[in-house]
């Protein structure tokens, strides 16, 4: 299992490095905007449990790469770090950590581009369990996750008609779960293993005034995802037509109608005589070999929605929609506002049927191709909000997808909002949101517990600042707050929070850091936890 995970991590670093090497760099201005900076780092960590007077120390060795290519044809950024913790305490094992984010788009021919994204991060295994934010010490309920996608996109005009088509292949893998910290006797939840997907979109349309007073767009989409856990399959087919009618210089009304066929199928879990799922040595459910493919969720029929588009300037766009889908009312919309080139705001209200792998990859695709590197010593990098660099948009949050791993499909509803500001080396970012997942699974008659119909939810907020002190030194600070409610009877909510600070000073290729962090975790019926962590490190930049 570890070999497979490390192979995926290697692809994250080397595969995207190959994209960098293939990016156009012939023109002089392109060369000036290309940056590739590998590094190695060593450090010493001390972490203290402030409730139990327990102190642990670690040595760390890390290696990584920071790379960026921003040219007329290529927008690409890669941030990847592998870190190894060597513990001095026999009761705590050594850790391997992979943290990375890559987003890129390369124009390979007129009207044709290739887009890709990849992430390596950690996420909670069970939404009821422990919620550690620090990547050191006792790290119950944490799984390593790798995910990525790649595919071509084509967009062109045939006379007044705009045509577009895209294909995307995606893959997501979660590591083997460890101890979750869930109370003994609680219902066992399954754990996601891996999935792959194929997504195709095609559309054709004309703008208002080109042929008719209204704009018309006709589109079709096909999405197929297969997960090896319980042999789950999701297949989604949609065709629709949309009209856009301008009613004022900055306002347009829009309406769409179509047909959707969405089905999620999976096999039953193998259970013992008491209805308790039988698990393998990695803690995952096993499929019942006698079970047929059973429908977990299905919708087949008419879909429609209407809304308004407000665009008072090129810097501001607001869309709000209401309609019927998934057998009931649906609400969704977006806000994009660029106050200046250096200050951006994004907000997204969503309502979709998702899987863990699908939501993570879709959220990843919504992140900018140029983002701020949040250099934090202990935080779970890229599992929360990512903020866009100047001119790249505000960014987005992955909290809704990464609140916990889920095998079952679910209806995902929520809102994310992000603000990003940059001025030279001064970077500020604030993100917050709410996520609700209503799970969709077959009601297995011989099982003691079913996740079907259970709704969990989470609230989250994050603030980040990078404040330069001199040309070669500065301070990074991060504040994090999370609240999780599993929706399962007798399972109390979980609250976690953190505050971290990092001071850095560079001496040419050698950089030094000193970091400190304070972390809290609370849950009804469980003793509150409060810990402090400090680290000093030295980095050599090649």
Secondary structure, 3 states (H helix, E strand, C coil): CHHHHHHHHHHHHHHHHHHHHHCCCCCHHHHHCEEEEEEEEEEEEEEEECCCCEEEEEEEEEEEEEEEEECCCEEEEEEEEEEEEEECCCCCCCEEEEEEEEEEEEEEECCEEEEEEEEEEEEECCCCCCCCCCCCCCCCCEEEEEEEEEEEEEEEEECCEEEEEEEEEEEEEECCCCCCCCCCCCCCCCCCCEEEEEEEEEEEEECCCCCCCCEEEEEEEEEEEEECHHHEEEEEEEEEEEEEEEEECCEEEEEEEEEEEEEEEECCECECCCCCECECCCCCECECCCCCCEEEEEEEEEEEEEEEEEEEECCEEEEEEEEEECCEEEEEEEEEEEEECCEEEEEEEEEEEECHHHHHHHHHHCCCCCECCCCCCCCCCCCCEEEECCCCCCEEECHHHHCCCCCCEEEEEEEEEEEEEEECCEEEEEEEEEEEEEEECCCCCCCCCCCCCCEEEEEEEEEEEEEEEECCEEEEEEEEEEEEECCCCCCCCEEEEEEEEEEEEEECCEEEEEEEEEEEEEECCEEEEEEEEEEEEEEEEC
